């Protein structure tokens, strides 16, 4: 039996390129009149996927039609099935075996930007499906005819430099260079004579590196090291067009200590959204986005994550976890009673753990979940605490399980209200319904009640409860990043560092920050009982290396802006001595703990990128007199 032939012309496209695409179908057997050909582009038309054409006879731009020889074009019926758009062509005559049918997506006009636009991400053998129903009843076979088209990276637009944020003097490390198009795809598409020059401050003069752009689009530079402590930025110069690219800052320390690891604990890939696509998401987070850790964040309900889905998620997370390369952690999202429980992201430190579902009586409240687990067995991260309808009021804050709080994700910051200086308020465009801010979930207010937690950030999420907010025109910001400070790079160590609050959040930039009081790092709890000198002076050290010029640094003492610094350049070291008597600046704890004071940082760059640095707490323990007179 003769087989049908499927061809595409052109067979290769650059990512995001606009053009006319021809899909040539040559049937192996004759097709009778009224045969229906269903063409499925396999695209939702969103988030950089393949643009959906328009099916109408009076449209000449970005349309779709079928040709049989020189005859009149056949315009399809646009059909929605299972939530996706497909195009049904009905043949107006019989077609012989071996006769060409050409489906075209594009335009009759000459304007290239009005034709049909390819997806913005690369893909080898990208499929397009054609289903043939010879009886014209729309009873299509399960197995389609398949066209393929290769999507490659476009013209070189950016060079991304991937390396560590902290290294020790004379310790070897590797750099990865990603040559990318305007959409972040790897590309080798550049003029043949393009040379890239590598340099950095304090580079020895006898080293003069010139690099070619490889066809693969990436290049590894192994065994680099710095001779002297300091902040370094690798600089790449395209010698043809003089474009300059810089790496995020690399802090070289005098000796080995904690390193800084970047990742996201709560995000979805904009390209891969289902449990079946988690493997591709993990690979993309690890390789394309150069993240060093990631936690799965599917929603707990059966509709979003079935039992087989959760088994697949657990398997993929376990498979991708690899020490010293990429840490993956098992997690899920859980939405409880608004205000008292709110939205949660649970994370396990171990593999093969159960998903806790609201429908199950043993896990339908936070109290039940906490009673059935021990601290360090899972983290419970409150998210969107200031989002009305999803908020958490911190009245039942559990310091054993809620060690960190998500201060920022792509829908905004829960640090404080817009009136109090929040540059990323949770709100919608115009008067449309959606999430708005509510004061009860303010992180600043929670800290003033002696709730102690670190700061983490989430990425982009349009699943579950977020889906409706996107449809309601919710304002979206950048995807956040979490920085974890840890001595060793493994799942156990990163999870322990989160538990110890040794972390901070940014709106996406890899801003390197060190924050200490009396030599103790962020997340620390200090007492005047062990450090009595703190009663009279708190010596604060802040070192910042930004990815852009630092516009503003705010040092908060409790709810107030204690110190504000402006226009500090790309990097700066600050020292502050708070010499106010501690008894005059402490807050009264709402429980039987001592009075306390806390400090934290908000750092804003000129490009708007912001870092939120986890607080340091100081307890004022008043000494009891010898005669037992009690507290002063």
Secondary structure, DSSP 8 states (H G I E B T S, - for coil): ----EEEEESSEEETT-EE-EEEEEE-SS-B-TT-EEEEE----S-TT-----B--TT--SSEEEEEETTS--B--EEEEETTEEEEEEE-SS-B-TT-EEEEEEE-SSS-GGGSEE--SS-EEEEEEEEEEETTSSS---SS-EEEEEEEE--B--EEEEE--SEEETT--EEEEEEEE-TTS-B--BS-TT-EEEEE-TT--TT--EEEE--TTSEEEEEEE--SS-EEE--EEEETTT--EEE---EEEESS---EEEEEESS---SS--SGGGHHHHHHIIIIIS--SEEE--EESSTTTS-HHHHHHHHHHHHHH-BTTTBEEEEEEEEE-STBTT-EEEEEESSSS-----TTSTTSSSHHHHHHTS-TTSEEEEEE-TTBTTT-B-STT--TTT--EEEEEETTEE-SS-GGGT-SS---BSTT-SS--B-GGG-HHHHHHTT---EEEE-----STHHHHHHHTTB------EEEEEESS-SHHHHHHHHHTT-EEEESSS--EEEEEETTEETT-EEETTT-GGGGT-EEEEEEEEEEEEEEEEEEEETTEEEEEEEEEEEEEEEEEEE-S-GGGT-B--SSSS-EEEEEEEEEEETTS-EEEEEEEEEEE-----TT-----
